Amino acid sequence: MSVFLSVIVLSLSGNALVYAANGEVYDLTTQSMKYTLEDLTSLKIQMYVGLHSSNYGYEYDGHVYSLNDVNKVYVTERKSGNKNLSVIFGKVKSDCKPAFTPNSFFIKSIEYVDETFSSNLYVEVSDSEKVTGVTVDGVQLQLDDRYSIENDKIKITFEKGTAKDNLGEVLINSSSKSYKIELGSDGNFKAMDLTDFDVEDIY
């Protein structure tokens, strides 16, 4: 487990000062929040994040820093005798380049379920009020017809028995970002942030 995360969790359990406005762990690939501070109280999650720390980032002061970079600063500072977390965070801000700045709209989870009368794609988002539309294969779906929103989950309805790999191109649009939902080679869905690409990236 990463040394830095263990300190944050110990601070939580000891009711010491914790940077509660920060502290979320993000997936660096999808740039979406993966674990909250509360999630990190789970030893299983701590161990998983620690073993895969190169895949994750730590949010501090509105930016997400590579967890590996944060760990390096933390270990170096501790070796030099510095035990003050706010000073260590200051070093992270001055010495490390943020991996990205979180957007207020992102995809939290994607699940495909074959139900009684239809097959449904459930896309949980950070703020459903920012959703401006859903498109499948270039067709704009109608709210409360082919898709609905409840508790920050978008439910997109497909004909019962539709295979996961036969959904077509699914786009989730918001006021600030657009995401393409793709089926990965591992059989799990992922969200690609289309606003990260421009003409030069495509060619």
GULOLO-38290 format. One record per residue (C-alpha): residue number from 1; residue in one letter; chain; x, y, z. Coordinates in steps of 0.25 Angstrom, whole numbers, padded with zeros to 4 digits. Last residue first. Example, Ala and Ser with C-alpha at 12.3 -4.5 7.8 and 13.67 -1.06 7.14 Angstrom:
% GULOLO-38290
{2,"S","A",{0055,-0004,0029}};
{1,"A","A",{0049,-0018,0031}};
//
This chain:
% GULOLO-38290
{203,"Y","A",{-0018,0049,-0149}};
{202,"I","A",{-0028,0048,-0138}};
{201,"D","A",{-0020,0055,-0128}};
{200,"E","A",{-0017,0067,-0138}};
{199,"V","A",{-0032,0069,-0140}};
{198,"D","A",{-0035,0070,-0126}};
{197,"F","A",{-0037,0061,-0114}};
{196,"D","A",{-0038,0063,-0099}};
{195,"T","A",{-0053,0067,-0101}};
{194,"L","A",{-0057,0053,-0105}};
{193,"D","A",{-0055,0048,-0091}};
{192,"M","A",{-0055,0033,-0093}};
{191,"A","A",{-0063,0025,-0084}};
{190,"K","A",{-0061,0010,-0081}};
{189,"F","A",{-0069,-0002,-0081}};
{188,"N","A",{-0064,-0016,-0076}};
{187,"G","A",{-0062,-0028,-0085}};
{186,"D","A",{-0047,-0028,-0083}};
{185,"S","A",{-0045,-0023,-0098}};
{184,"G","A",{-0052,-0011,-0094}};
{183,"L","A",{-0067,-0007,-0098}};
{182,"E","A",{-0068,0008,-0101}};
{181,"I","A",{-0076,0019,-0096}};
{180,"K","A",{-0073,0032,-0103}};
{179,"Y","A",{-0073,0044,-0093}};
{178,"S","A",{-0076,0059,-0096}};
{177,"K","A",{-0072,0070,-0087}};
{176,"S","A",{-0076,0084,-0082}};
{175,"S","A",{-0091,0085,-0083}};
{174,"S","A",{-0093,0070,-0084}};
{173,"N","A",{-0093,0060,-0094}};
{172,"I","A",{-0093,0044,-0093}};
{171,"L","A",{-0090,0037,-0106}};
{170,"V","A",{-0093,0023,-0109}};
{169,"E","A",{-0088,0017,-0122}};
{168,"G","A",{-0095,0004,-0125}};
{167,"L","A",{-0100,-0005,-0115}};
{166,"N","A",{-0095,-0018,-0121}};
{165,"D","A",{-0084,-0022,-0112}};
{164,"K","A",{-0092,-0023,-0100}};
{163,"A","A",{-0102,-0032,-0107}};
{162,"T","A",{-0116,-0027,-0109}};
{161,"G","A",{-0125,-0038,-0102}};
{160,"K","A",{-0136,-0029,-0099}};
{159,"E","A",{-0137,-0017,-0108}};
{158,"F","A",{-0129,-0005,-0103}};
{157,"T","A",{-0132,0005,-0092}};
{156,"I","A",{-0122,0015,-0087}};
{155,"K","A",{-0123,0018,-0072}};
{154,"I","A",{-0115,0030,-0067}};
{153,"K","A",{-0112,0030,-0052}};
{152,"D","A",{-0110,0042,-0044}};
{151,"N","A",{-0122,0038,-0035}};
{150,"E","A",{-0131,0036,-0047}};
{149,"I","A",{-0129,0039,-0061}};
{148,"S","A",{-0137,0033,-0073}};
{147,"Y","A",{-0134,0028,-0087}};
{146,"R","A",{-0141,0023,-0099}};
{145,"D","A",{-0154,0030,-0096}};
{144,"D","A",{-0153,0038,-0083}};
{143,"L","A",{-0143,0047,-0089}};
{142,"Q","A",{-0143,0046,-0105}};
{141,"L","A",{-0131,0040,-0111}};
{140,"Q","A",{-0122,0048,-0121}};
{139,"V","A",{-0119,0038,-0132}};
{138,"G","A",{-0104,0038,-0137}};
{137,"D","A",{-0102,0023,-0134}};
{136,"V","A",{-0108,0025,-0120}};
{135,"T","A",{-0108,0039,-0114}};
{134,"V","A",{-0111,0044,-0100}};
{133,"G","A",{-0114,0058,-0096}};
{132,"T","A",{-0111,0071,-0088}};
{131,"V","A",{-0107,0064,-0075}};
{130,"K","A",{-0102,0075,-0066}};
{129,"E","A",{-0114,0072,-0056}};
{128,"S","A",{-0108,0058,-0055}};
{127,"D","A",{-0096,0062,-0047}};
{126,"S","A",{-0085,0052,-0044}};
{125,"V","A",{-0090,0042,-0054}};
{124,"E","A",{-0095,0028,-0053}};
{123,"V","A",{-0097,0021,-0067}};
{122,"Y","A",{-0107,0010,-0066}};
{121,"L","A",{-0109,0002,-0080}};
{120,"N","A",{-0121,-0006,-0080}};
{119,"S","A",{-0126,-0018,-0087}};
{118,"S","A",{-0141,-0019,-0088}};
{117,"F","A",{-0154,-0026,-0083}};
{116,"T","A",{-0149,-0034,-0071}};
{115,"E","A",{-0135,-0029,-0070}};
{114,"D","A",{-0121,-0031,-0077}};
{113,"V","A",{-0112,-0021,-0069}};
{112,"Y","A",{-0101,-0013,-0074}};
{111,"E","A",{-0093,-0005,-0064}};
{110,"I","A",{-0085,0008,-0065}};
{109,"S","A",{-0079,0016,-0053}};
{108,"K","A",{-0074,0030,-0049}};
{107,"I","A",{-0075,0037,-0062}};
{106,"F","A",{-0070,0052,-0061}};
{105,"F","A",{-0076,0066,-0059}};
{104,"S","A",{-0070,0076,-0050}};
{103,"N","A",{-0056,0074,-0057}};
{102,"P","A",{-0044,0070,-0049}};
{101,"T","A",{-0031,0077,-0052}};
{100,"F","A",{-0021,0068,-0058}};
{99,"A","A",{-0008,0061,-0056}};
{98,"P","A",{-0003,0073,-0047}};
{97,"K","A",{0012,0076,-0048}};
{96,"C","A",{0019,0073,-0036}};
{95,"D","A",{0029,0081,-0028}};
{94,"S","A",{0021,0094,-0023}};
{93,"K","A",{0008,0087,-0021}};
{92,"V","A",{0014,0074,-0015}};
{91,"K","A",{0023,0083,-0006}};
{90,"G","A",{0011,0090,-0001}};
{89,"F","A",{0005,0077,0002}};
{88,"I","A",{0017,0073,0010}};
{87,"V","A",{0016,0086,0018}};
{86,"S","A",{0001,0083,0021}};
{85,"L","A",{0005,0069,0025}};
{84,"N","A",{0015,0074,0035}};
{83,"K","A",{0024,0062,0038}};
{82,"N","A",{0037,0068,0032}};
{81,"G","A",{0049,0060,0037}};
{80,"S","A",{0057,0060,0024}};
{79,"K","A",{0053,0045,0023}};
{78,"R","A",{0038,0050,0024}};
{77,"E","A",{0040,0060,0013}};
{76,"T","A",{0046,0050,0004}};
{75,"V","A",{0035,0039,0007}};
{74,"Y","A",{0024,0049,0005}};
{73,"V","A",{0030,0055,-0008}};
{72,"K","A",{0031,0041,-0014}};
{71,"N","A",{0017,0037,-0010}};
{70,"V","A",{0011,0050,-0016}};
{69,"D","A",{0018,0047,-0029}};
{68,"N","A",{0013,0032,-0029}};
{67,"L","A",{-0001,0037,-0026}};
{66,"S","A",{0000,0045,-0038}};
{65,"Y","A",{-0006,0059,-0035}};
{64,"V","A",{-0021,0063,-0037}};
{63,"H","A",{-0024,0078,-0036}};
{62,"G","A",{-0034,0086,-0028}};
{61,"D","A",{-0026,0088,-0015}};
{60,"Y","A",{-0022,0073,-0014}};
{59,"E","A",{-0027,0061,-0022}};
{58,"Y","A",{-0019,0049,-0022}};
{57,"G","A",{-0016,0041,-0034}};
{56,"Y","A",{-0017,0026,-0038}};
{55,"N","A",{-0012,0016,-0049}};
{54,"S","A",{0002,0017,-0044}};
{53,"S","A",{-0003,0013,-0030}};
{52,"H","A",{-0007,-0001,-0034}};
{51,"L","A",{-0002,-0008,-0022}};
{50,"G","A",{-0006,0003,-0013}};
{49,"V","A",{-0019,0005,-0019}};
{48,"Y","A",{-0023,-0009,-0017}};
{47,"M","A",{-0017,-0009,-0002}};
{46,"Q","A",{-0025,0003,0002}};
{45,"I","A",{-0037,-0003,-0005}};
{44,"K","A",{-0036,-0016,0003}};
{43,"L","A",{-0033,-0008,0016}};
{42,"S","A",{-0046,0000,0015}};
{41,"T","A",{-0044,0013,0021}};
{40,"L","A",{-0041,0018,0007}};
{39,"D","A",{-0056,0018,0003}};
{38,"E","A",{-0059,0029,0013}};
{37,"L","A",{-0048,0037,0007}};
{36,"T","A",{-0055,0036,-0006}};
{35,"Y","A",{-0050,0026,-0017}};
{34,"K","A",{-0051,0025,-0032}};
{33,"M","A",{-0053,0040,-0037}};
{32,"S","A",{-0052,0041,-0052}};
{31,"Q","A",{-0040,0045,-0060}};
{30,"T","A",{-0042,0032,-0069}};
{29,"T","A",{-0028,0028,-0069}};
{28,"L","A",{-0023,0035,-0056}};
{27,"D","A",{-0034,0028,-0048}};
{26,"Y","A",{-0036,0038,-0037}};
{25,"V","A",{-0034,0037,-0022}};
{24,"E","A",{-0042,0047,-0013}};
{23,"G","A",{-0033,0054,-0003}};
{22,"N","A",{-0038,0068,-0004}};
{21,"A","A",{-0049,0076,0003}};
{20,"A","A",{-0047,0066,0015}};
{19,"Y","A",{-0032,0070,0017}};
{18,"V","A",{-0032,0063,0030}};
{17,"L","A",{-0029,0068,0044}};
{16,"A","A",{-0029,0057,0054}};
{15,"N","A",{-0041,0048,0056}};
{14,"G","A",{-0031,0036,0059}};
{13,"S","A",{-0038,0027,0048}};
{12,"L","A",{-0037,0038,0038}};
{11,"S","A",{-0023,0042,0041}};
{10,"L","A",{-0019,0027,0040}};
{9,"V","A",{-0026,0027,0026}};
{8,"I","A",{-0018,0039,0022}};
{7,"V","A",{-0005,0033,0027}};
{6,"S","A",{-0007,0020,0020}};
{5,"L","A",{-0010,0027,0007}};
{4,"F","A",{0004,0033,0008}};
{3,"V","A",{0011,0020,0010}};
{2,"S","A",{0005,0014,-0003}};
{1,"M","A",{0000,0000,0000}};
//
